[in-house]
Amino acid sequence: GMYHAASGDTAVLLISPWGFEELCSRVTYRVLGERFAALGYPCLRFDLPGTGHSTLLSSEIDDDGAWRRALCAAYDQLRSLSPARKIIVVGQGLGGLLAAELAQKRSVDGLVLLAPASQGRGHLREIAAWTAMTKGEFKVSSTDGPPGGFMSAGFVLSAATVNEIRQLTPLGSLPAVVPRVLLARRPDSAADARLAEELFTNGIAVDCTDFADHADYVYSPIFSAIPTNTLEKVLSWMEAHFPATADCSAVTPPLQTTAHLQGDGYAEELVRFGPSDMFFGAFTAPTRAAPGKTAVLILNTGVDHSVGWGRYSVDLARVLAQHGFAAMRIDQAGIGETPLWPGQEQPVMYSLRANDDVRCAIDWMETEAGIERFVLLGRCSGGYPAFVSAVLDSRVAASVVINLQKLHWEPGEDFMKMIPRVILTREQQIERLLKGQIPLATILRKLWALSSTRVDRVLAPVLGNRSRHYRFGKAVEGRLQALTVRNVPLLLLYSAGDLGLNFLADWAGKGLAKLSAHPNVELQVVEGADHNLSPMPARAEVTERILEFLRRSNAEDSKELSS
């Protein structure tokens, strides 16, 4: 967990939502924890079993009381860490339902429910419906998890965890075990309005506020913005009803800045590193054999924090360690647990400043873990620093780039325009066009952009640096040639049909002929995978291909050293 120390006599326990919603909320929860501490409220955030950085595999939890026991353990830990006499529990989504469950097992002085799930069964049905709607994009169904379990957007629940969620007491049935509740209601949500009435009927003082920015907040990790207005209301409510009075007589134990986790075939350290310890990282080392000198640095995709989409970054790092390769997951600047660099602004995706993040992580592994051979790995936007930093940092021995959209971005190029807010199939787009639902100005703008791109490509040899296509090709060729000269293996791994393959073909030409000039570059395509690697079979295949690449590149390096 993450503890934000303060000396007040009222402490706060934050309980996260689950899955895709948690991915959207990580930065907000960090900021909220920091704000609570700054006002004098000690605050603890933590990961439930099978989520986040916890040691258990999501699919293998066989205890339908694991989450409820973890809630109590987190509560007890907060009691031991802080001087607090009062505890306020904050929960969002499924975390709100869990907060109410905890209030029935421990002494809780207040609840803050942020757009909470009102019951476990209903919440799972809602997520299943969303999963069905997004199946065209993510290629998974809610039944694609383990037997009797659940899946959504690559995130998995075991059968035991599903059963535990279904057993949770409906929020509307919460007895008066907590004197006061703040309910942040979703606009136009009849369920939230009904919940407020039910809690009041049960004898609980209920304060309500509108969670007006909720829809944008949980829409997508990339487009999500911190719901500042709602957070300010939460903080004001806390100060009004639970003032942070300091307890000068209490003694707080010294805090650990590094956490140690032990799992099947791996040992993991959660660390801070870099200038002023600004970066967060999780270093995973093998335990079944003597640690080697190779480590894989796993970079962020978009603004997904270091757990990764569907928790794949966690699972991948631990599988790599089980096969003898150390791995480090980090939160780059402005993502997850890591703040922005001074003067840096969002968005941080595709920023060349990310190469400084990579350098800091390599410095730490070199100094603190004795690593000598570094392999970079990133998907989509994370593939960009995995590619560029391999060129810039001579310590990088190999790189794995997955579903990278473009191998070069022009300064000032607006990559956010490439990310659709609504995913439509080709058939849906044609239907909208025929029905006149696409404005004429939009059609003309896209036709102009298409024709301009084609003209620019044809005239590139004549225009030289005045042509975007020419500049793009020159930059890509220069980077690939630098890796070829150093004999740095580069694995370009794509899901079948991924948009990045079109950009690659646009540069490499018919049959991807230009790649043949770079024998160190290998292109592989994975069938049945979406852009995010959500389906479990596709993820397993990608993991195996990464392992095979690591073994080969390790062996080639050993041959070079021997010769």
ZAFIVEX-342241 format. One line per field, with one value per residue (C-alpha): residue in one letter; x, y, z. Coordinates in nm, 3 decimals, always signed. Example, Ala and Ser with C-alpha at 12.3 -4.5 7.8 and 13.67 -1.06 7.14 Angstrom:
r <- A:S
u <- +1.230:+1.367
v <- -0.450:-0.106
w <- +0.780:+0.714
//
This chain:
r <- G:M:Y:H:A:A:S:G:D:T:A:V:L:L:I:S:P:W:G:F:E:E:L:C:S:R:V:T:Y:R:V:L:G:E:R:F:A:A:L:G:Y:P:C:L:R:F:D:L:P:G:T:G:H:S:T:L:L:S:S:E:I:D:D:D:G:A:W:R:R:A:L:C:A:A:Y:D:Q:L:R:S:L:S:P:A:R:K:I:I:V:V:G:Q:G:L:G:G:L:L:A:A:E:L:A:Q:K:R:S:V:D:G:L:V:L:L:A:P:A:S:Q:G:R:G:H:L:R:E:I:A:A:W:T:A:M:T:K:G:E:F:K:V:S:S:T:D:G:P:P:G:G:F:M:S:A:G:F:V:L:S:A:A:T:V:N:E:I:R:Q:L:T:P:L:G:S:L:P:A:V:V:P:R:V:L:L:A:R:R:P:D:S:A:A:D:A:R:L:A:E:E:L:F:T:N:G:I:A:V:D:C:T:D:F:A:D:H:A:D:Y:V:Y:S:P:I:F:S:A:I:P:T:N:T:L:E:K:V:L:S:W:M:E:A:H:F:P:A:T:A:D:C:S:A:V:T:P:P:L:Q:T:T:A:H:L:Q:G:D:G:Y:A:E:E:L:V:R:F:G:P:S:D:M:F:F:G:A:F:T:A:P:T:R:A:A:P:G:K:T:A:V:L:I:L:N:T:G:V:D:H:S:V:G:W:G:R:Y:S:V:D:L:A:R:V:L:A:Q:H:G:F:A:A:M:R:I:D:Q:A:G:I:G:E:T:P:L:W:P:G:Q:E:Q:P:V:M:Y:S:L:R:A:N:D:D:V:R:C:A:I:D:W:M:E:T:E:A:G:I:E:R:F:V:L:L:G:R:C:S:G:G:Y:P:A:F:V:S:A:V:L:D:S:R:V:A:A:S:V:V:I:N:L:Q:K:L:H:W:E:P:G:E:D:F:M:K:M:I:P:R:V:I:L:T:R:E:Q:Q:I:E:R:L:L:K:G:Q:I:P:L:A:T:I:L:R:K:L:W:A:L:S:S:T:R:V:D:R:V:L:A:P:V:L:G:N:R:S:R:H:Y:R:F:G:K:A:V:E:G:R:L:Q:A:L:T:V:R:N:V:P:L:L:L:L:Y:S:A:G:D:L:G:L:N:F:L:A:D:W:A:G:K:G:L:A:K:L:S:A:H:P:N:V:E:L:Q:V:V:E:G:A:D:H:N:L:S:P:M:P:A:R:A:E:V:T:E:R:I:L:E:F:L:R:R:S:N:A:E:D:S:K:E:L:S:S
u <- +0.000:+0.087:+0.082:+0.059:+0.179:+0.022:-0.027:-0.404:-0.630:-0.860:-0.723:-0.854:-0.860:-0.905:-1.060:-1.021:-1.271:-1.192:-1.055:-1.093:-1.235:-0.931:-0.705:-0.883:-0.865:-0.504:-0.368:-0.680:-0.640:-0.273:-0.362:-0.646:-0.412:-0.160:-0.430:-0.562:-0.211:-0.143:-0.454:-0.338:-0.523:-0.305:-0.413:-0.358:-0.418:-0.382:-0.439:-0.687:-0.571:-0.528:-0.528:-0.258:+0.081:-0.049:+0.125:-0.166:-0.270:-0.620:-0.738:-0.609:-0.776:-0.979:-1.093:-1.428:-1.338:-0.998:-1.109:-1.304:-1.009:-0.781:-1.012:-0.981:-0.603:-0.570:-0.785:-0.571:-0.253:-0.376:-0.451:-0.094:+0.069:-0.118:-0.202:-0.566:-0.860:-1.117:-1.126:-1.305:-1.334:-1.355:-1.464:-1.540:-1.746:-1.705:-1.479:-1.783:-1.967:-1.654:-1.625:-1.976:-1.885:-1.583:-1.800:-1.993:-1.673:-1.467:-1.539:-1.579:-1.669:-1.772:-1.805:-1.741:-1.913:-1.802:-2.053:-2.071:-2.194:-2.518:-2.493:-2.238:-2.454:-2.588:-2.240:-2.109:-2.407:-2.332:-1.966:-2.071:-2.297:-2.014:-1.782:-2.033:-2.056:-1.675:-1.616:-1.555:-1.263:-1.117:-1.217:-1.319:-1.647:-1.724:-1.717:-1.361:-1.206:-1.127:-1.407:-1.688:-1.494:-1.525:-1.333:-1.361:-1.108:-0.846:-0.899:-0.986:-1.179:-1.167:-1.482:-1.419:-1.386:-1.702:-1.882:-1.748:-1.866:-2.211:-2.224:-2.160:-2.440:-2.639:-2.563:-2.927:-2.936:-2.644:-2.747:-2.670:-2.318:-2.168:-2.304:-2.242:-2.206:-2.113:-2.266:-2.128:-2.413:-2.389:-2.608:-2.944:-2.878:-3.204:-3.010:-2.796:-3.101:-3.277:-2.967:-2.963:-3.324:-3.253:-2.952:-3.151:-3.435:-3.181:-3.091:-2.772:-2.705:-2.654:-2.493:-2.524:-2.327:-2.326:-2.038:-2.082:-1.750:-1.793:-1.868:-1.556:-1.346:-1.414:-1.456:-1.095:-0.756:-0.621:-0.900:-0.968:-0.920:-0.887:-1.238:-1.107:-1.449:-1.569:-1.242:-1.272:-1.622:-1.490:-1.210:-1.448:-1.688:-1.403:-1.289:-1.645:-1.738:-1.402:-1.148:-0.786:-0.679:-0.315:-0.234:+0.109:+0.130:+0.102:+0.414:+0.415:+0.645:+0.920:+0.795:+0.939:+1.025:+1.069:+0.821:+0.925:+0.696:+0.764:+0.587:+0.622:+0.967:+1.018:+1.101:+0.970:+1.076:+0.851:+1.088:+1.124:+1.413:+1.543:+1.576:+1.414:+1.280:+1.013:+0.971:+0.787:+0.905:+0.862:+1.177:+1.110:+1.402:+1.423:+1.452:+1.470:+1.817:+2.111:+2.008:+2.138:+2.267:+1.977:+1.665:+1.361:+1.231:+0.852:+0.723:+0.376:+0.116:-0.076:-0.136:-0.202:-0.002:+0.265:+0.013:-0.076:-0.389:-0.560:-0.274:-0.058:+0.257:+0.248:+0.189:+0.455:+0.724:+0.667:+0.662:+0.989:+1.142:+1.018:+1.216:+1.532:+1.495:+1.466:+1.210:+1.126:+0.787:+0.784:+0.545:+0.690:+0.655:+0.292:+0.158:+0.031:+0.247:+0.496:+0.447:+0.541:+0.890:+0.913:+0.765:+0.632:+0.269:+0.018:-0.016:+0.310:+0.259:+0.521:+0.712:+1.089:+1.119:+1.024:+1.381:+1.495:+1.254:+1.413:+1.764:+1.676:+1.536:+1.845:+2.069:+1.885:+1.902:+2.270:+2.360:+2.119:+2.056:+2.386:+2.217:+2.449:+2.225:+1.904:+1.608:+1.334:+0.972:+0.669:+0.332:+0.173:+0.297:+0.530:+0.690:+0.808:+1.061:+1.143:+1.251:+1.402:+1.586:+1.741:+1.903:+2.001:+2.135:+2.425:+2.351:+2.035:+2.109:+1.770:+1.418:+1.066:+0.813:+0.447:+0.173:+0.359:+0.151:+0.435:+0.813:+0.853:+0.646:+0.706:+0.759:+0.420:+0.228:-0.107:-0.119:-0.438:-0.631:-0.539:-0.715:-1.090:-1.318:-1.579:-1.476:-1.694:-1.668:-1.626:-1.990:-2.109:-1.907:-2.057:-2.407:-2.353:-2.223:-2.526:-2.767:-2.604:-2.494:-2.137:-2.112:-2.002:-1.717:-1.580:-1.594:-1.417:-1.152:-1.072:-1.063:-0.826:-0.599:-0.597:-0.515:-0.250:-0.083:-0.074:+0.070:+0.331:+0.436:+0.469:+0.666:+0.885:+1.202:+1.162:+1.053:+1.315:+1.291:+0.983:+0.795:+0.661:+0.689:+1.055:+1.134:+0.953:+1.146:+1.477:+1.421:+1.309:+1.593:+1.844:+1.723:+1.710:+2.056:+2.196:+2.059:+2.188:+2.541:+2.537:+2.371:+2.085:+1.805:+1.465:+1.142:+0.845:+0.539:+0.193:-0.161:-0.306:-0.485:-0.333:-0.321:+0.052:+0.113:-0.030:+0.212:+0.499:+0.406:+0.371:+0.741:+0.884:+0.710:+0.577:+0.646:+0.810:+1.121:+1.313:+1.321:+1.546:+1.834:+1.824:+1.895:+1.870:+1.500:+1.238:+0.867:+0.607:+0.226:-0.006:-0.348:-0.657:-0.518:-0.659:-0.441:-0.436:-0.365:-0.685:-0.759:-0.576:-0.464:-0.313:-0.140:+0.008:+0.138:+0.294:+0.463:+0.609:+0.738:+0.902:+1.072:+1.196:+1.334:+1.511:+1.671:+1.795:+1.927:+2.096:+2.262:+2.377:+2.529:+2.713:+2.858:+2.980:+3.144:+3.312:+3.450
v <- +0.000:+0.370:+0.562:+0.942:+1.040:+1.321:+1.395:+1.445:+1.234:+1.146:+0.908:+0.812:+0.470:+0.479:+0.175:+0.164:+0.058:-0.250:-0.310:-0.048:+0.205:+0.163:+0.229:+0.562:+0.654:+0.582:+0.936:+1.082:+0.854:+0.953:+1.322:+1.276:+1.095:+1.378:+1.641:+1.461:+1.442:+1.809:+1.897:+1.679:+1.353:+1.039:+0.836:+0.478:+0.340:-0.032:-0.305:-0.585:-0.948:-1.022:-0.652:-0.390:-0.488:-0.761:-1.097:-1.323:-1.408:-1.270:-1.598:-1.823:-1.675:-1.961:-1.786:-1.607:-1.408:-1.282:-0.928:-0.875:-0.994:-0.761:-0.469:-0.542:-0.588:-0.249:-0.085:-0.238:-0.131:+0.228:+0.219:+0.104:+0.355:+0.668:+0.846:+0.860:+0.798:+0.827:+0.651:+0.773:+0.526:+0.649:+0.416:+0.457:+0.219:-0.132:+0.026:+0.209:-0.118:-0.260:+0.050:-0.014:-0.380:-0.274:-0.038:-0.345:-0.515:-0.228:+0.103:+0.361:+0.724:+0.826:+0.702:+0.886:+0.701:+0.815:+0.694:+0.365:+0.028:-0.033:-0.413:-0.672:-0.872:-0.564:-0.414:-0.727:-0.721:-0.359:-0.440:-0.746:-0.525:-0.276:-0.566:-0.693:-0.343:-0.317:-0.673:-0.548:-0.341:-0.557:-0.904:-1.043:-1.146:-1.141:-1.524:-1.541:-1.550:-1.862:-2.120:-1.956:-1.631:-1.300:-1.085:-0.725:-0.529:-0.794:-0.773:-1.105:-1.217:-1.575:-1.771:-1.724:-1.345:-1.328:-1.519:-1.283:-0.976:-1.129:-1.185:-0.820:-0.649:-0.413:-0.052:+0.030:-0.227:-0.074:-0.048:+0.261:+0.143:+0.466:+0.804:+1.009:+0.950:+1.175:+1.043:+1.179:+1.102:+1.053:+1.304:+1.157:+0.834:+0.707:+0.440:+0.700:+0.909:+0.600:+0.503:+0.838:+0.784:+0.427:+0.529:+0.813:+0.570:+0.342:+0.621:+0.749:+1.120:+1.155:+1.455:+1.452:+1.621:+1.582:+1.395:+1.609:+1.513:+1.136:+1.035:+1.200:+1.078:+0.706:+0.717:+0.631:+0.640:+0.853:+1.113:+1.097:+1.420:+1.449:+1.537:+1.842:+1.988:+1.667:+1.623:+1.976:+1.893:+1.581:+1.775:+2.052:+1.794:+1.635:+1.968:+2.061:+1.735:+1.580:+1.859:+1.738:+1.797:+1.707:+1.454:+1.562:+1.287:+1.000:+0.823:+0.704:+0.419:+0.486:+0.437:+0.204:+0.368:+0.029:-0.259:-0.623:-0.887:-1.258:-1.479:-1.802:-1.781:-1.408:-1.140:-0.788:-0.450:-0.145:+0.152:+0.525:+0.645:+0.927:+1.299:+1.360:+1.001:+1.126:+0.795:+0.484:+0.140:-0.230:-0.439:-0.813:-1.054:-1.432:-1.656:-2.002:-1.947:-1.714:-1.365:-1.287:-0.957:-0.896:-0.696:-0.593:-0.239:-0.238:+0.107:+0.260:+0.238:+0.562:+0.672:+0.321:+0.297:+0.032:-0.247:-0.231:-0.298:-0.604:-0.622:-0.767:-0.571:-0.729:-1.079:-1.039:-0.916:-1.209:-1.468:-1.324:-1.359:-1.718:-1.782:-1.616:-1.257:-0.964:-0.699:-0.349:-0.182:+0.194:+0.485:+0.742:+1.112:+1.221:+0.865:+0.669:+0.722:+0.957:+1.335:+1.542:+1.677:+2.045:+2.251:+1.945:+1.940:+1.678:+1.491:+1.303:+1.029:+1.033:+1.308:+1.288:+1.370:+1.004:+0.916:+1.085:+0.857:+0.553:+0.677:+0.721:+0.366:+0.219:+0.418:+0.269:-0.089:-0.049:+0.097:-0.078:-0.416:-0.479:-0.513:-0.491:-0.575:-0.377:-0.467:-0.210:-0.316:-0.103:-0.126:+0.150:+0.486:+0.293:+0.143:+0.488:+0.542:+0.170:+0.241:+0.589:+0.525:+0.212:+0.449:+0.716:+0.496:+0.265:+0.052:-0.082:-0.428:-0.508:-0.369:-0.510:-0.275:-0.386:-0.224:+0.106:+0.335:+0.539:+0.507:+0.886:+1.181:+1.532:+1.806:+1.959:+1.679:+1.626:+1.253:+1.293:+1.340:+0.982:+0.842:+0.812:+0.882:+0.647:+0.331:+0.270:-0.019:+0.048:-0.056:+0.188:+0.470:+0.398:+0.387:+0.726:+0.868:+0.742:+0.879:+1.221:+1.203:+1.312:+1.690:+1.793:+1.999:+1.686:+1.489:+1.767:+1.807:+1.435:+1.424:+1.722:+1.558:+1.233:+1.403:+1.623:+1.317:+1.139:+1.444:+1.487:+1.123:+1.147:+1.473:+1.376:+1.318:+1.665:+1.855:+1.704:+1.836:+2.039:+1.709:+1.546:+1.202:+1.269:+1.385:+1.084:+0.837:+1.007:+0.995:+0.629:+0.518:+0.703:+0.535:+0.188:+0.230:+0.333:+0.011:-0.195:-0.055:-0.147:-0.482:-0.417:-0.672:-0.505:-0.707:-0.534:-0.723:-0.638:-0.765:-0.871:-0.574:-0.319:+0.035:+0.050:-0.203:+0.049:+0.319:+0.071:-0.029:+0.337:+0.385:+0.041:+0.008:-0.294:-0.615:-0.405:-0.412:-0.142:-0.364:-0.611:-0.365:-0.417:-0.783:-0.701:-0.607:-0.880:-0.836:-1.074:-1.065:-1.219:-1.340:-1.302:-1.010:-0.661:-0.350:-0.379:-0.755:-0.820:-1.188:-1.432:-1.668:-1.377:-1.251:-1.595:-1.610:-1.264:-1.362:-1.674:-1.475:-1.222:-1.502:-1.665:-1.330:-1.271:-1.616:-1.564:-1.212:-1.326:-1.613:-1.383:-1.141:-1.429:-1.540:-1.187:-1.162:-1.500:-1.404
w <- +0.000:-0.016:+0.311:+0.324:+0.670:+0.877:+1.246:+1.266:+1.486:+1.194:+0.931:+0.587:+0.422:+0.044:-0.129:-0.506:-0.770:-0.979:-1.327:-1.599:-1.351:-1.126:-1.425:-1.472:-1.103:-0.998:-1.036:-0.874:-0.572:-0.539:-0.556:-0.307:-0.065:-0.095:-0.039:+0.271:+0.419:+0.343:+0.547:+0.838:+0.766:+0.758:+0.455:+0.336:-0.015:-0.087:-0.347:-0.284:-0.337:-0.707:-0.802:-0.846:-0.706:-0.472:-0.495:-0.589:-0.944:-1.004:-1.158:-0.880:-0.570:-0.419:-0.100:-0.111:+0.198:+0.077:-0.008:+0.316:+0.526:+0.329:+0.411:+0.781:+0.753:+0.577:+0.845:+1.122:+0.943:+0.922:+1.295:+1.365:+1.130:+1.236:+1.561:+1.454:+1.686:+1.406:+1.069:+0.757:+0.468:+0.108:-0.172:-0.542:-0.755:-0.617:-0.354:-0.215:-0.158:+0.008:+0.229:+0.363:+0.418:+0.627:+0.834:+0.953:+1.077:+1.218:+1.390:+1.114:+1.187:+0.837:+0.480:+0.155:-0.130:-0.477:-0.738:-0.549:-0.668:-0.481:-0.489:-0.603:-0.843:-1.016:-1.049:-1.220:-1.456:-1.548:-1.618:-1.821:-2.033:-2.092:-2.181:-2.438:-2.591:-2.623:-2.748:-3.101:-2.973:-2.695:-2.826:-2.486:-2.322:-1.951:-1.959:-2.098:-1.752:-1.547:-1.498:-1.302:-1.304:-1.484:-1.733:-1.848:-2.056:-1.980:-1.603:-1.438:-1.131:-1.005:-0.929:-0.555:-0.592:-0.804:-0.532:-0.267:-0.458:-0.494:-0.117:-0.028:+0.163:-0.066:+0.022:+0.075:+0.355:+0.546:+0.914:+1.120:+1.208:+1.076:+1.187:+0.871:+0.496:+0.206:-0.117:-0.446:-0.685:-1.059:-1.245:-1.347:-1.155:-1.007:-0.817:-0.639:-0.548:-0.415:-0.216:-0.036:+0.074:+0.190:+0.399:+0.559:+0.637:+0.806:+1.049:+0.885:+0.834:+0.458:+0.287:-0.092:-0.365:-0.742:-0.903:-1.214:-1.375:-1.322:-1.682:-1.824:-1.530:-1.587:-1.967:-2.056:-1.881:-2.166:-2.165:-1.791:-1.599:-1.223:-1.094:-0.910:-0.830:-0.662:-0.470:-0.332:-0.207:-0.034:+0.136:+0.245:+0.390:+0.584:+0.728:+0.823:+0.999:+1.096:+1.156:+1.143:+1.503:+1.562:+1.835:+1.958:+2.220:+1.972:+1.849:+1.489:+1.387:+1.128:+0.775:+0.513:+0.181:+0.013:+0.020:-0.030:-0.180:-0.220:-0.473:-0.664:-0.824:-0.775:-0.519:-0.576:-0.442:-0.468:-0.472:-0.528:-0.743:-0.958:-0.869:-0.529:-0.550:-0.790:-0.975:-0.862:-0.973:-0.902:-0.951:-0.988:-0.947:-1.006:-0.698:-0.851:-0.993:-0.940:-1.058:-1.405:-1.536:-1.778:-1.689:-1.891:-1.835:-1.889:-1.984:-1.951:-2.225:-2.261:-1.903:-1.769:-1.447:-1.393:-1.328:-1.698:-1.901:-1.759:-1.504:-1.782:-1.684:-1.336:-1.473:-1.743:-1.503:-1.270:-1.551:-1.682:-1.335:-1.311:-1.632:-1.503:-1.631:-1.391:-1.481:-1.369:-1.409:-1.367:-1.363:-1.598:-1.523:-1.496:-1.475:-1.175:-0.868:-1.038:-1.062:-1.366:-1.411:-1.301:-1.582:-1.768:-1.884:-1.992:-2.219:-2.163:-2.425:-2.702:-2.523:-2.579:-2.208:-2.152:-2.248:-1.926:-1.737:-1.904:-1.823:-1.454:-1.435:-1.604:-1.367:-1.067:-1.194:-1.278:-0.939:-0.701:-0.868:-1.048:-1.389:-1.690:-1.985:-2.041:-2.261:-2.317:-2.366:-2.442:-2.609:-2.818:-2.679:-2.445:-2.753:-2.861:-2.577:-2.598:-2.958:-2.923:-2.594:-2.746:-2.997:-2.744:-2.459:-2.547:-2.240:-2.409:-2.552:-2.709:-2.746:-2.778:-2.937:-2.940:-3.150:-3.187:-3.406:-3.557:-3.546:-3.549:-3.433:-3.563:-3.302:-3.232:-3.404:-3.228:-3.158:-2.951:-3.278:-3.371:-3.065:-3.131:-2.836:-2.987:-3.172:-3.479:-3.722:-4.093:-4.145:-3.878:-4.035:-4.380:-4.227:-4.060:-4.388:-4.588:-4.326:-4.341:-3.979:-4.059:-4.122:-4.469:-4.321:-4.152:-4.478:-4.671:-4.401:-4.407:-4.787:-4.791:-4.532:-4.731:-5.062:-4.899:-4.748:-5.085:-5.264:-4.991:-5.030:-5.410:-5.399:-5.101:-5.313:-5.465:-5.155:-4.926:-4.570:-4.664:-4.694:-4.379:-4.542:-4.623:-4.269:-4.126:-4.341:-4.271:-3.892:-3.893:-4.118:-3.902:-3.584:-3.735:-3.885:-3.545:-3.391:-3.686:-3.647:-3.277:-3.358:-3.112:-3.171:-3.220:-3.209:-3.371:-3.248:-3.383:-3.337:-3.671:-3.828:-3.590:-3.728:-3.658:-3.937:-4.186:-4.069:-4.086:-4.442:-4.539:-4.461:-4.544:-4.880:-5.066:-4.879:-4.606:-4.825:-4.632:-4.322:-4.508:-4.478:-4.101:-4.013:-3.642:-3.683:-3.659:-3.736:-3.589:-3.608:-3.348:-3.457:-3.238:-3.038:-2.996:-2.966:-2.585:-2.571:-2.376:-2.466:-2.240:-2.524:-2.718:-2.404:-2.339:-2.697:-2.672:-2.345:-2.505:-2.802:-2.570:-2.374:-2.693:-2.814:-2.481:-2.490:-2.846:-2.791:-2.469:-2.654:-2.937:-2.686:-2.517:-2.854:-2.926:-2.584:-2.632:-2.973
//
